[in-house]
């Protein structure tokens, strides 16, 4: 895996998946506990610490103002819009963005969705900029807010997962190109939007508990590593610091 250029975090994820599969195989009596390789081989040996990635508010403004020619490369404009949308909407991750439908828009100005990773309900106000991005893709959304999934094509969980993985790869590839054109010296991915959201609000003096709520974290410790519910108005006021 290392000779193929995989990072420690990727290798750790693969080994954890293998370990989980092996545990299930033992439980189903399809494998022997005596052959279990993870008694001595510890996955914790992998260095999964990563440098936190975020861009400053000034760089975000530069990024949003940079005009990318549509058609230069497929998904370039979509990649930029998804990045900005994530930043403006509480750092919502790519999978959750892909699964958004018109049902997630409440009263025409609020975004309500269940975060797939934690199952937590997220409620956020939609800025005018975020609404404009949604409206831009309304004519060609195929049942979703963004043209990533198609209700007529991607019907099973596996089909959706494969499609999301494929488009995410293209989006991240395009974001790297956009970063270069914008003069940003950073490995730009959709993840950076989520981290930038949290970092910008923190530097603006927003309470970390509010940031944690908007991110959908289950505890403050998770938010700290990243860097009882609050009223929606408090989160909305906090998010006015984004731009």
C-alpha positions, 0 to 999 in steps of 0.5 A, a space after each residue: 500500500 505504501 509503495 502505491 502511494 497510500 497515506 497512513 490514514 488510508 492504510 489505517 482505514 483499510 486495515 480497520 475495515 479488514 479487522 471489522 470484516 475478520 471479526 464478523 467472519 469469526 462470529 459467523 464461524 467462517 474464520 478461526 480465532 486462532 488465525 486472527 492477525 490483529 492480536 499482536 498487529 496493532 492498527 494504532 501503529 499507523 500515524 493518522 495525525 493530519 495537519 489541520 487544513 483551512 483557508 482564511 476568510 480573506 482567501 475564501 473571499 478571493 476564492 468566491 470572487 474568482 471566475 472559472 470558465 464553464 466548460 473548461 473542464 467538466 464539473 469545474 463550476 459545480 466543484 466551486 459551488 459545492 465548496 462555497 455551499 459547504 462553507 456557507 452551510 455549516 461545513 456540510 460534507 459532500 455526501 450530505 450535499 449529494 443527498 439533499 432534496 427540495 424536502 430539506 428546504 424549510 420555509 424557503 430559507 432554512 436547511 434541515 437535514 440528517 447528518 449521515 455520519 452521526 444521524 444528528 438533525 442539523 438546522 441552519 439558515 440559508 444565506 442569499 449566496 447559498 440560495 443562489 447556488 441552489 437555484 442555479 442547479 434547480 433546472 437540472 437536479 434530477 430529484 436532488 438539489 445538486 446534479 450529483 445523484 439522479 433519482 431515475 438512475 441511482 436507486 440502491 445504496 451501492 449505486 449512490 455510494 459509487 456515484 458519490 465516490 466518483 463525483 467527489 474524486 472529480 470535484 476534489 481534482 477540480 478544486 486543486 486546479 481552482 486553488 492554483 488559479 486563485 493563488 491559494 497554496 493549499 491542497 484544496 478539497 471539500 474537507 477544507 470548506 468544513 474546516 474553514 467554516 469552523 476556523 473562521 467562526 472561531 477566529 471571529 469570536 464565536 462560542 465553540 459550543 455554537 460551532 460544534 452544534 452547527 457542525 453536527 458534532 456529538 461532543 465538544 471534544 470532537 470540535 476541539 480536535 477539529 480545531 443541549 441544543 441552541 436556538 436556531 437564531 443564535 446559529 444564524 447570527 453566528 454564521 453571519 460572520 462567514 463573509 
